[in-house]
């Protein structure tokens, strides 16, 4: 039985995977032209620091590795990007990495720009998966580590119904061909700086989407899941939010007037523009091209004081300001108490038009963020109505607290108490232990 296992790279593995990458490509001519004086410890440290600082910041990236379970050693490493559909303007955005001392910056920039230009030319603005790095430790060759990582990528291609793009060296091309990749173009790389007149040729290869005529992610369904990329969508998102919250006793009392719909659209659009933690995702009915559900995730991956994660305190015209102040402050306080200063993902809003409920859209919008959270190894937090708790529990959330509102104190039905439930999900959706309302994680119980 093989002792090799595919698993996500953790932050503690970054130095090891960086060292493995440079060791695996040590004899590659590209390494020689990028680092003419050799790869120094300072260059290694630069990339370790750069990857560590940016570890949680790109939701598209997936770092996967193969480990030997007997020794704990990393055998192979890969870096993947699962790209959503992007506009031409986004495709033209320049890539501005930080180059270390000792790197030929001009050559590095040229290689990066040419590769991106060719990739965008072939894949266009359509969604796809990009295999940026696949490397095996020189001492672990021919154990099947690279094959296991390719199989992991093909599983993602089937799940998302997306093609995979990569650029292969002459040595790597036969492996990719055996796994169904097709050569579609090539890149020539000038080697005259190291005294070689003939250019190196890398082959641009594509692993076709399993069902190229079907929409991405699960072809049988009649909707697509995609990030919101334009402020044009926010009036529609605010309308859906208004329709859904009519049935929520506390939210309908917080925002009773039609003015709040316009304010919501304006506020959400502002968050979209200015809050780098906010990620808006929509579900679109493909038969009508109409947005019918959406979610807002906030990725709080750097240590952020609890009060900075709270929503706006400027309650607009038509809102029930005393109730808003009490309700949202209470939820913020609960979240701060249970999460303390740990990084987390906040599932801030999830709404589906009533006629589309029960079709899996809510679960898909949740899964969009949960997959990233699991890859990054962070907890997820959500506030929910009691009737929605079962759905969240199926996806690994556990109820840990609640906020009660006496509606009569804020102009609602006398004697009516409305409850909002607080839930936490650990990475991978495993169970938390709870006792007496106290939350236990991978550490001692919070007081």
Order of alpha helices (4+ residues) and beta strands (2+ residues): beta-alpha-alpha-alpha-beta-beta-alpha-alpha-beta-alpha-beta-alpha-beta-beta-beta-alpha-alpha-alpha-beta-beta-alpha-beta-alpha-beta-alpha-beta-beta-beta-beta
